[in-house]
Structure formats: structure tokens, C-alpha cells
Amino acid sequence: MKICNEIMRGERAELSKKNPYYISKHRYYELKHFCRQYDEWKRALVRIDGWKAFPESTGAIVNATPSNPTEQMAMARAFYSSRVDLLEHCLGELEPAIAPYILRGVTEGHSYEALRIKGCPCCKDTYYNNYRKFFWILSRERA
């Protein structure tokens, strides 16, 4: 009955530690919020490439900002591109037909049902298995 009530309230039961893609609940939330910044990183990279882009307009957080604008731009580009590359690398380890849907699910928060309507080519179990695998890979890569 507890599981049914959790599902009705939109909550999920925690993944079993026996699952090969298990990560702790708090680690999952950390990675989930990390992924939700993907679009911000992509926009920042576009702004960096803009004609009059300045490092402060990208929102880059750099502790020791160098006085050289070219160096500032290079540091900001490295910061954002490393994060984008990390997510795309982790997606590269998934089934290629499902990876774009996993990307939308983890970065934009779309549910399986919404992605299925948009053409996701797999069943719910396959999608969520790949979803968990993605976060497991990301957790391993960010360790």
C-alpha cells in the first residue's frame, strides 16, 4: 500500500541496492540537478562565441580571474565545454536510438510518457533501465 501511495503522490520508491545501477538517493539528486544545467552551459558556450561576449556575461564562476580577456574566455569555454562533453560522453555509452530521449529526460525533466509521445522507440522498462545506467555512468565519471 505504501508503494501505491508514493506513486499516486508522484514519488518513486528508492532503487534497490541489488540493482547493478544503484546510486544513493542524494547522489542521484546531485547528478540530476547537475544535468539540468546542460542548457545553461550550451547557451553560455554560444555567448562566449558571440562577437561582444565578455566572461561576466557568461555567468562563469572562476575563483582567480586572470586580467587577460582572452585567457578569461578560454577558461570559461573550458569550464562549460568540459561539462557538456561529460554528459555527451556518458550518453555515448547508451543505446544510440535511446540516447537522445535520455538526454531530454535528464536535462529537461521530461517523463517517459511525454517522450513516448515524441517518438521514444522503447518500452518503459528499457527506458528507465537506460536512465539509471546513465546516472550510474555519470556518477562513476564524476567521482
C-alpha positions in Angstrom: 0.0 0.0 0.0 2.9 2.4 0.8 4.3 2.0 -2.7 0.9 2.7 -4.3 0.5 5.9 -2.2 4.0 7.0 -3.2 3.2 6.5 -6.9 -0.1 8.4 -6.5 1.7 11.3 -5.0 4.3 11.3 -7.8 7.1 9.9 -5.7 9.2 7.0 -6.6 10.3 4.1 -4.5 14.1 4.2 -3.9 16.1 1.9 -6.2 17.2 -1.4 -4.6 20.9 -1.7 -3.6 20.8 -5.0 -5.6 20.2 -3.2 -8.8 23.5 -3.0 -10.8 23.0 0.7 -11.4 22.3 1.6 -7.8 23.4 5.0 -6.5 22.3 6.7 -3.3 19.2 8.9 -3.4 21.2 12.0 -2.6 23.9 11.3 -5.2 21.1 10.8 -7.7 19.6 14.2 -6.8 23.1 15.9 -7.1 23.6 14.4 -10.5 20.0 15.2 -11.6 20.5 18.9 -10.8 23.9 18.8 -12.4 22.2 17.6 -15.6 19.5 20.2 -15.5 22.2 22.9 -16.1 23.0 21.4 -19.5 21.0 24.0 -21.5 22.6 26.9 -19.5 26.1 25.5 -20.4 25.2 25.3 -24.0 23.8 28.9 -24.0 27.0 30.1 -22.3 29.1 28.5 -25.0 27.1 30.3 -27.6 27.5 33.6 -25.8 31.3 33.0 -25.5 31.5 32.6 -29.3 29.5 35.9 -29.7 31.1 39.0 -31.1 30.9 41.0 -27.9 30.8 38.3 -25.3 32.5 39.1 -22.0 33.3 36.4 -19.4 31.0 38.1 -16.9 28.1 37.8 -19.4 28.5 34.0 -19.5 28.0 33.6 -15.7 31.3 31.8 -15.4 32.4 31.3 -11.8 36.2 31.5 -11.8 38.0 32.0 -8.4 41.1 33.6 -9.7 40.0 35.5 -12.8 43.0 36.5 -14.9 43.2 40.0 -16.3 43.7 38.9 -19.8 40.3 38.7 -21.6 41.5 36.0 -24.0 42.5 33.8 -21.1 39.2 34.6 -19.3 37.3 33.4 -22.4 39.4 30.3 -22.7 38.8 29.4 -19.0 35.1 29.9 -19.4 35.0 27.8 -22.6 36.9 25.0 -20.9 34.6 25.2 -17.9 31.4 24.8 -19.9 32.6 22.5 -22.6 34.0 20.0 -20.1 30.6 19.7 -18.5 28.8 19.4 -21.9 31.4 16.8 -23.0 30.9 14.8 -19.8 27.2 14.4 -20.3 27.6 13.6 -24.0 30.3 11.0 -23.2 28.0 9.3 -20.7 25.2 9.2 -23.3 27.7 7.7 -25.8 27.7 4.5 -23.6 24.0 4.0 -24.1 21.9 2.5 -26.9 22.2 5.2 -29.7 18.5 5.1 -30.5 17.5 5.8 -26.9 20.3 8.3 -26.0 18.6 11.5 -27.4 15.5 10.7 -25.3 17.6 10.0 -22.2 19.3 13.4 -22.8 15.9 15.2 -22.9 14.7 13.3 -19.9 17.7 14.1 -17.7 18.3 17.7 -18.9 14.7 18.9 -19.4 12.9 16.7 -16.9 10.5 15.0 -19.4 8.8 11.9 -18.2 8.8 8.6 -20.2 5.2 9.2 -21.2 6.0 12.6 -22.7 9.0 11.2 -24.5 7.0 8.2 -25.8 4.5 10.6 -27.4 7.5 12.3 -29.1 8.7 9.0 -30.5 10.8 7.2 -27.9 11.4 3.8 -29.6 11.4 1.6 -26.5 9.2 0.4 -23.7 9.1 2.0 -20.2 11.3 -0.7 -18.6 14.1 -0.3 -21.2 13.9 3.5 -20.9 14.3 3.5 -17.2 17.0 0.9 -17.2 19.0 3.1 -19.6 18.1 6.2 -17.5 19.5 4.5 -14.4 22.5 3.3 -16.3 23.2 6.9 -17.5 23.2 8.2 -13.9 25.4 5.3 -12.8 27.9 6.1 -15.5 27.8 9.8 -14.7 28.4 9.1 -11.0 31.4 6.9 -11.9 32.8 9.6 -14.2 32.3 12.4 -11.7 33.8 10.5 -8.8 
